[in-house]
Amino acid sequence: MKAKERNALERIVSFCALAQAAREKHFPTRKKFDEDRFYGDGIALYIQQIGECVNDLSDDFTSNHPEVEWHQIRGMRNIIAHAYEGVDPDIVWQVLTDDLPKLSRTCKAILK
């Protein structure tokens, strides 16, 4: 693994941890998430940054790790960055609660 890819994976794990910490502190329930868009928008920024990190991974690397949906992560980054008003809170919540914990575990395993 190249240093740039290792760094990208470490940053992905870090952004996943920041998102999870924000969830635990500010909106442990979906209702709280819907009520507080200020912190919800912060989660979208973490997801966008994860997509930026994925851009630092080579095509060979992503091809060798098909267990992660790298293309979808990049796509979500593009939606948040370029069509923010089109970001569906249901999708952000699902990414936060389901996808980021899995992504973090997978990236940690790859780093080992």
N, C-alpha and C positions, 0 to 999 in steps of 0.2 A: 504494500500500500504506500502510495506517495505521501509525502508530508502534507501537501495541500489537501489531500483527501482525508487524512487523519484529522487535520485541523477542522475541516468541514464537519466531520462526524462528531467531534468533540463539541463544536458549537451547536449542532443540532440537539445533542443531549442536554446541553446547557439551556437552550431555549425551551425545550420540553419541560425541564425542571422549573424554569421561571413561570411558565404557563400553569403548571400544576400548583405551584405555590400561590399564585394569584387566585386560582380557583378555590383553593382551600380557605384562603383568607377572606375573599370578597364575595364569592358566590358558590357556596357548597350545593346549592339547588338550582334547577333550571329557572325557577321563579325569580330568584335573586339575580341571576344572569340577565334575565329579560328586563328587570327593574333598573339595572345599573349599567347603562351602555358605556359609561366612561371606562370602566375596567374591561368590559367586553370588547371595546375597541382596542384596548391594549393586548388582549389575547389575539386579535386579528393581526396585530403588528408582529407578535411572536411567530405566528404561522407564516406571515410574509417573510420574515427573516430566515425561517427554516427553508423556505423555497429558495432564497438567495444562496444559502449554503449548498443546497442540492446542485445549483449551477456550477459549483466548484468541483463536482465529481465528474470524472471522465466517463465517456460512453462505455469504455471497457469495464470500469468499476460497476456502473449501474447494471450492465448486462450480466455481470458475475454475481449480482445480488438481486435477483428478480423477486425475492420475498418482500421487497419494499416497492410500493407503487410510486416510483420516482417521478414519472410523468404526471401523475395526478397532483403530487405535491407542487411541482412547477406550475401546473395549471391553476391551482388554488392561489399561489403567489401572484400570478398574473391577474387574476380576478380582483384580489384585494388591492393590488397596486394600481390597476388601470380602470376598474369599474367598481369602485368601493361601494357605491350605492346599491349595486347589484348583489352584494354579499348577503347570503341567506343566514340569519342567526341560527336556524336549525342545523345548518351544515357546520357552522363554527362550533356550536355546542357538541355536535357529534365528533368533530375532529378533536376537540378538547378532552372529551370524556372517554372516547374509544381509541381514536387513532394515535394521538400523541403518546399515551403510555406504551402502546405496542411499538411505535417507532423508536422510542427511547430504549426499550429493551433490546430491540433488534440492532440498533446502532452500537449499543454497549457490547453485544455479543460479537459483532463484526470487529470492533476495536480490540477485543481479546485475541 
